[in-house]
């Protein structure tokens, strides 16, 4: 790997982390406004929608990128796939935070919310990745035919 690729990965990962923080904060703030003041006083009142939104969108986008790269390799350069997928989306997605939030729900005695959190993350992220792959593969095929 070249030094330029290392730098690009680091920058993309940093930008992904900033995007994650921004999306998580905005979704969480919107959810807190809907729940009212009671939810603002307690960090985990319901399932953490910000982190779930980040991980669902990351899985969809990585599926989209992977599908397009597979179906139309001449349109999606491997370097772009590496920097966008490993760098940006690696910095954007947050499996560890999702796991800690699930554990906090469990330790708070919120079994129902823990189960919902685990189901949404597991089934939702797999479904988002599958839809992304499907869309990316179809879109990539269209690009190849158009060329």
C-alpha positions as CSV (number, residue, x, y, z in Angstrom):
1,X,0.0,0.0,0.0
2,X,1.4,3.4,-1.0
3,X,1.8,6.3,1.5
4,X,-0.9,8.2,-0.4
5,X,-3.4,5.3,0.2
6,X,-2.5,5.3,3.9
7,X,-3.1,9.1,4.1
8,X,-6.4,8.8,2.1
9,X,-7.6,6.0,4.4
10,X,-6.8,8.1,7.5
11,X,-8.5,11.2,6.2
12,X,-11.5,9.2,5.0
13,X,-11.8,7.4,8.3
14,X,-11.7,10.7,10.1
15,X,-14.4,12.2,7.9
16,X,-16.4,9.1,8.5
17,X,-16.1,9.5,12.2
18,X,-17.2,13.1,12.0
19,X,-20.2,12.1,9.8
20,X,-21.1,9.4,12.4
21,X,-21.0,11.9,15.3
22,X,-23.1,14.3,13.3
23,X,-25.8,11.8,12.2
24,X,-25.9,10.2,15.6
25,X,-26.2,13.5,17.4
26,X,-28.9,14.9,15.1
27,X,-31.0,11.7,15.1
28,X,-30.6,11.3,18.9
29,X,-31.6,15.0,19.5
30,X,-34.7,14.6,17.2
31,X,-35.7,11.5,19.1
32,X,-35.2,13.2,22.4
33,X,-37.4,16.1,21.3
34,X,-40.1,13.7,20.4
35,X,-39.9,11.9,23.8
36,X,-39.7,15.1,25.8
37,X,-37.7,16.3,28.8
38,X,-37.8,13.0,30.7
39,X,-35.7,11.3,28.0
40,X,-33.2,14.1,27.9
41,X,-32.3,13.5,31.5
42,X,-31.4,9.8,30.9
43,X,-28.9,8.8,28.2
44,X,-30.6,5.5,27.3
45,X,-34.3,5.8,27.7
46,X,-35.3,3.8,24.6
47,X,-33.3,2.1,21.9
48,X,-30.5,4.3,20.7
49,X,-31.8,5.4,17.3
50,X,-28.8,7.5,16.3
51,X,-26.4,4.5,16.4
52,X,-28.9,2.3,14.7
53,X,-29.4,4.9,11.9
54,X,-25.6,5.1,11.5
55,X,-25.2,1.4,11.2
56,X,-28.1,0.8,8.9
57,X,-27.0,3.5,6.5
58,X,-23.4,2.3,6.7
59,X,-24.4,-1.3,5.8
60,X,-26.6,-0.1,2.9
61,X,-23.8,2.2,1.6
62,X,-21.2,-0.5,1.8
63,X,-23.5,-3.0,0.1
64,X,-24.1,-0.4,-2.6
65,X,-20.4,0.3,-3.1
66,X,-19.6,-3.4,-3.1
67,X,-22.3,-4.3,-5.6
68,X,-21.4,-1.5,-7.9
69,X,-17.7,-2.5,-7.7
70,X,-18.5,-6.1,-8.5
71,X,-20.9,-5.4,-11.4
72,X,-18.9,-2.5,-12.9
73,X,-15.3,-2.7,-11.9
74,X,-14.3,-0.3,-14.7
75,X,-16.6,2.3,-13.1
76,X,-15.5,1.8,-9.5
77,X,-11.7,1.8,-9.1
78,X,-10.4,-0.5,-6.4
79,X,-8.6,2.5,-4.7
80,X,-12.0,4.3,-4.4
81,X,-13.6,1.1,-3.0
82,X,-10.8,0.9,-0.4
83,X,-10.8,4.5,0.6
84,X,-14.6,4.9,0.6
85,X,-15.4,1.4,2.0
86,X,-12.6,0.7,4.5
87,X,-11.8,4.4,5.2
88,X,-15.0,6.5,5.3
89,X,-17.5,3.7,6.0
90,X,-15.2,2.1,8.5
91,X,-14.9,5.3,10.4
92,X,-18.7,6.0,10.0
93,X,-20.0,2.6,11.2
94,X,-19.9,1.8,14.9
95,X,-20.3,-1.8,15.9
96,X,-18.6,-1.3,19.3
97,X,-20.8,1.6,20.3
98,X,-23.9,-0.4,19.3
99,X,-22.7,-3.3,21.4
100,X,-22.0,-1.0,24.4
101,X,-25.4,0.6,24.1
102,X,-27.1,-2.9,23.9
103,X,-25.1,-3.9,27.0
104,X,-26.2,-0.8,28.9
105,X,-29.8,-1.5,28.0
106,X,-29.4,-5.1,29.4
107,X,-27.6,-3.9,32.6
108,X,-30.4,-1.3,33.1
109,X,-32.9,-4.2,33.2
110,X,-34.4,-3.2,29.9
111,X,-34.8,-6.7,28.5
112,X,-37.5,-5.7,26.0
113,X,-35.4,-2.8,24.7
114,X,-32.3,-5.0,24.6
115,X,-34.1,-7.6,22.5
116,X,-35.5,-5.0,20.1
117,X,-32.0,-3.3,19.8
118,X,-30.4,-6.7,19.0
119,X,-33.1,-7.7,16.5
120,X,-33.1,-4.3,14.7
121,X,-29.3,-4.3,14.5
122,X,-28.9,-7.9,13.3
123,X,-31.8,-8.2,10.9
124,X,-31.8,-4.5,9.9
125,X,-28.1,-4.3,9.0
126,X,-28.2,-7.6,7.1
127,X,-31.2,-6.4,5.2
128,X,-29.7,-3.0,4.5
129,X,-26.5,-4.6,3.2
130,X,-28.5,-7.0,1.0
131,X,-30.6,-4.1,-0.5
132,X,-27.5,-2.1,-1.0
133,X,-25.8,-5.0,-2.8
134,X,-28.9,-5.6,-4.9
135,X,-29.2,-1.9,-5.9
136,X,-25.4,-1.6,-6.5
137,X,-25.3,-4.7,-8.6
138,X,-28.3,-3.5,-10.7
139,X,-26.9,0.0,-11.0
140,X,-23.5,-1.3,-11.9
141,X,-25.0,-3.5,-14.6
142,X,-26.7,-0.5,-16.1
143,X,-23.4,1.5,-16.1
144,X,-21.7,-1.4,-17.9
145,X,-24.4,-1.6,-20.6
146,X,-24.4,2.1,-21.1
147,X,-20.7,2.2,-21.7
